[in-house]
Amino acid sequence: MELKLARTALNEKPKTIQLNKIEEAIEKEGGQIFYFDKENPHKNLVKLVEFFEAKDFSVYLREVRYGLSDGDYMYEVHIL
């Protein structure tokens, strides 16, 4: 599965990351916090949560609002 990381500037395209790269980063460094772009389908983020919960990780997913517009948000995922 491929997910889009949060943008660092509003006018740039989001970078992508594969699920196996996320898993490698967690195995290497332990708990991680990832920020994903709003263009990701919510169902893919739920699949990400379920994937890591099945591997006995604690996962927390939330929506982070950074502006007043309805479209000003990103997803924050804590994997411990």
C-alpha positions as CSV (number, residue, x, y, z in Angstrom):
1,M,0.0,0.0,0.0
2,E,1.2,3.5,-0.8
3,L,0.4,6.5,1.3
4,K,1.0,10.2,0.8
5,L,3.0,12.0,3.4
6,A,1.9,15.5,4.6
7,R,3.1,18.4,2.5
8,T,5.7,20.8,3.9
9,A,4.4,23.7,1.7
10,L,0.8,24.3,0.5
11,N,1.7,24.5,-3.2
12,E,3.8,21.3,-3.5
13,K,2.8,17.8,-4.3
14,P,2.8,15.3,-1.4
15,K,5.6,12.6,-1.3
16,T,4.7,9.0,-1.1
17,I,5.8,6.2,1.2
18,Q,5.3,2.4,1.0
19,L,3.9,0.5,3.9
20,N,7.0,-1.7,4.1
21,K,9.2,1.5,4.5
22,I,7.0,2.6,7.5
23,E,7.4,-0.9,9.0
24,E,11.2,-0.8,8.6
25,A,11.4,2.6,10.2
26,I,9.4,1.4,13.2
27,E,11.4,-1.8,13.6
28,K,14.7,0.2,13.4
29,E,13.8,3.1,15.7
30,G,10.8,2.0,17.7
31,G,7.8,4.2,18.1
32,Q,7.2,6.8,15.4
33,I,4.8,9.7,14.6
34,F,3.8,10.1,10.9
35,Y,1.9,12.9,9.3
36,F,-0.2,12.0,6.2
37,D,-1.8,14.2,3.6
38,K,-5.5,14.8,3.3
39,E,-5.5,13.2,-0.1
40,N,-5.2,9.8,1.4
41,P,-8.5,7.9,1.5
42,H,-9.6,7.4,5.1
43,K,-10.0,3.6,4.5
44,N,-6.3,3.3,3.7
45,L,-5.4,4.9,7.0
46,V,-7.7,2.5,8.8
47,K,-6.0,-0.4,7.0
48,L,-2.7,1.0,8.2
49,V,-3.9,1.1,11.8
50,E,-5.3,-2.5,11.5
51,F,-2.0,-3.7,10.0
52,F,0.1,-2.5,12.9
53,E,-2.5,-3.4,15.6
54,A,-2.3,-7.0,14.2
55,K,1.4,-6.9,14.9
56,D,0.7,-5.9,18.5
57,F,1.6,-2.2,18.2
58,S,-0.5,0.6,19.8
59,V,-1.7,2.9,17.1
60,Y,-3.5,6.2,17.4
61,L,-5.0,8.0,14.4
62,R,-6.4,11.5,14.5
63,E,-7.2,14.4,12.2
64,V,-5.2,17.6,12.8
65,R,-6.7,20.9,11.7
66,Y,-4.2,23.7,10.9
67,G,-6.5,26.4,9.5
68,L,-10.1,27.6,9.5
69,S,-11.1,26.1,6.2
70,D,-12.7,22.6,6.1
71,G,-9.9,21.5,3.8
72,D,-7.0,22.5,6.1
73,Y,-6.2,19.3,7.8
74,M,-3.8,16.3,7.8
75,Y,-3.7,12.9,9.5
76,E,-1.4,12.2,12.4
77,V,-0.6,8.6,13.2
78,H,1.3,7.5,16.4
79,I,2.7,4.0,16.2
80,L,4.2,2.6,19.5
